[in-house]
């Protein structure tokens, strides 16, 4: 599992984690699309925006390996702002390639690109 050096571990001042420390010995947590409902807590929305800002600052528009990025946090953006960058895509692989869909991400989180 690739560890993304320099990537923030969590949203500053909160317990919303962005990365995991080690691989799951029982298997890789699959990436799944999670629906973001309009009644989500403001803190959850800030965590999504902070994670998107960190992804953009670290990777930009280039494809990146999933590595130690938190599956739960990625799943809130998966198949919308963050898309598969390879075909076939294995959602249960730490080596899976992802990419930011810049147009969708800018529309969803304009504050992450300021």
C-alpha angles and dihedrals in degrees: 000000000000114000112213102224114212094020111129113257095215145350105287113258094013142077094241102124124211101185138032123229100221141005117276107255091208094056141290118298107241122237111240132174110258118198116237108214123203092245095062116134117265090239090058090050090050090051091052092048092046091049091049090049090051092048091050094046092048103038109012114191094330123108114260137193117251092228114145096347111131112261093211094053092043091050091063088062101030118122091010115051095002116046137179112273096196138051120247094034121201109206090192098059130097086206094058115126119233133180136195114248093221099197094051093042093051090050093048099039111021090161090062091065100048 
